[in-house]
Structures are given as C-alpha cells and as structure tokens.
Amino acid sequence: MHDCGCVRGLGYFIEPLLAIALFAKSDLTVTLRGLTNVGSDIGVDILRSVTMPLFKKFGLEDGMRLQIVRRGAPPTGRGEVILNIPTVRSLRTVHLTDPGRVKRVRGVAYGTKVSSQIVNRLVDAARMVLSHYIPDVWIYTDVSFEKDGPAGYALSLVAETTNACFLSAEVKYPKE
C-alpha cells in the first residue's frame, strides 16, 4: 500500500506505473490511497474505462485491472484503488488513424458526502444534452456516505466509436 498524499491525484501515479511495470520481472499489484479525482490529473474512472481498453489493443488481455475500492475528493483524499499489471514480453502494433463515429456513451457520476439528488441532476443534465446527438447513453451513479472525508462529486463520460476508439471527458467538484 502506498499513500499518494493530497497534492496530486492517483492518476498522476498510475500513468507512469502503467508504462514501467509492463516490462518488470514480475507482475505488479499495488494499493494506492489518495485523491481519485482532482482537476490537474486524470481521474481513475477515465483510466479504467479508456486507458485499460487501449492496453487491450496492444495485446494485454489478461490480468490488467484497476479496481476502485473507495473514492476520495479534495482536500483530504481517502480514496483507494487496487492496480494489477501483468508483465509482457512484447506488444502488438496499433494503428489509430481513423477514430470513427460515436456509437455509444457511457459514464459514471459519483458523489461522496453529498445528496444523491445532486448526482442524479448531473446524470439528467448530461443525458438531456447527449440525447440530442446519440440515443445510446448510459450514465451510472455511485453515491457514498462515509462518516469521514470531504464532500465532492464528479462526472466522467466515455464515448465509444465504431472503430473501438474511446473519447473521454471529465468534470469534478470541488475545483482547485
């Protein structure tokens, strides 16, 4: 277990681990604690729904996993994720020249120590905007009421295209 502090998000620490640990001598399993979604760094939801499927295109199908145990908002954090990275001998080449057209949108709206109505309003507003462009929109909610830790909420959206590319967008509160 590693405490990442409350200055940078967990994505700041996970991104280099993804690049380095692939070529290590043994598989890596690490538990990280800190901020799961922070304005200056990529959120763990985007890493799980965009970066992990991208690694599958390189031939990493088995064992790569990012599990969100608990979410943590600024300023104190308290989020926790478990990252599993297998080792590889070689990677397949990937050609991402044509992104294709968006065929579906998936997302996660989460809130910690906030009313579930706030998270539901995020989902309703996003669906109202996106339904004008594409009918296949699913946004899941994740609301937790922990006794300790700060209040916060975020919305992460991922659009999947016809050529299996993933486009992401993320908004968080509180902002830095």
N, C-alpha and C positions, 0 to 999 in steps of 0.2 A: 504494500500500500504506500502511496506517495501523496502527500498533501501539497497541492499546487499553489496554495495561498489564495489571496483575494485580489490580486492585481491584474492578472491575465486569466482568460477563460481556459477551460480544459482543451478546447480545440487547438490552442497555441502549443500545447504539449503533445497532443496526439498526432498532429501532422508530421513532425519530424520522426516520431516513433514509427509511423507507417512506412516511411521511406527507409529507415535504417534497419528496423527489426526484421524485415523480409529476408535479408541476407545474413542473419545471425546464425550461430551454430545450432541453436535450439529454439523451439517455439517460445513466444513471449506471452505471458498472461500477467497483466498489471491492473491494479485497482488505483484509480486516481480520484482525489477529492478536491473540490473547489467549485468554481463558478461554471455552470453548464452552459449558460447563455449570457454573453456580455457583448456590448456593442463593438468593441475593437477586434474581436476574434470570431472565427467561425463557430457556430453552435454545434452541439453534439447531435442534434436531430438532423442537420444538414450532412454532417459527416456520416451518420448511419444510413441516410436514405439516398445520398448522391455519391459519396466517395467510395463506400463499400461496394455498391454495384459496379462502379468504374473499375475497381480492382478485379472483379469477376471477369471483365473483358480481357484482362491480362492473364487469365488462367488460374486465378486464386479462388477456387470454388469452395474448398473445404477448410473449415476451421476459423476463418476470419469472422470476428463478431465484435460488435460494440453494444454492450448492454447498459441501459440507463437504469440504475438502481434507485437513485433519488435525484431530484432536481435542486439546483441551488442558484438563487438570484443574488445580485449585488446588494449590499456591500459585503456581507459576511460569507456568502457561499454555502457550504454544507452539502453541495451536490456530490454524487458519487457515480462513477461509471466503471465497468469492467471491460477491458480491451484484450482480446485474444488475437494474436497474429502468428500464423504458421510460417515456417521457413520455406523458401523456394530455391530450386536450382536454376531455373531460367523463367523468363517472362515471354509471353506471346506479344507480337507486334499488334498495334491497334491503329486503325485509320479512322479518325473522326473528322471527315471532310464535309459531310452533309448532315446537319443536325436533324432534318426532317420537320414535320409539322406536329404540333402539340396534340396528343390524343387523350390525355387524362391528367388531372391534377389531384395530388394527394397532399395532405398536410396534417400538422399537429398543432393544436392550440393548447398551451398549458398555463396553469396558474398555481402559485404557491401562496397560501395565506390570503387569497382574495376570493371574493364571491364567485360562485360558478356562473352567475349571470354575466359577469364581465367576460369570461371566457366564451360563453355562448354568444354574446354580442359580437366578439371577434369573428367567430365562425359564421354567423349570419351575414355580417358585412362583407366578408370575403366571398361567400357563396353568391351574394347578390351581384357583386361586381363580375365575378368569373362566369356566372351562368349565362351572361350575355354573349360570351365567346365560345364556351365549350360546355356541353351538358354533363360530362363525366367528372364531377367534382366531389371528393370525399375529404372532409376535414374531421379528424378525431380530436377529442378533448381529453386532457389529463389534468385533473384538479386534485391537489393535495392540501390538507390542512394540518401541517405539522405545528407542534407547540413552539418550537424554537426556529430561528432563522428569519430572514427578511421576506417581505411580500414582493411579488413580481409576477409578470406574465409575458408570454411571447407567442408569436405565430410563425411557423415555418411552413413554407409551401414548396412543393416539388412538382414540376411539370415533366411528364414523360412524353417523348416524341415517338414518331412512327419508326425511327431508326435506333430506338433504345438509347437515346441520349437523355440526360437529366439536367433540367434547368432549375435553379433554386432561388428563393427569396426569403428573407427573414427580417422580422422586426421584433424588438424587445423593449420592455419597460421594467424597471427604470432605466432611462438612458444615462449615459455617462456625461 
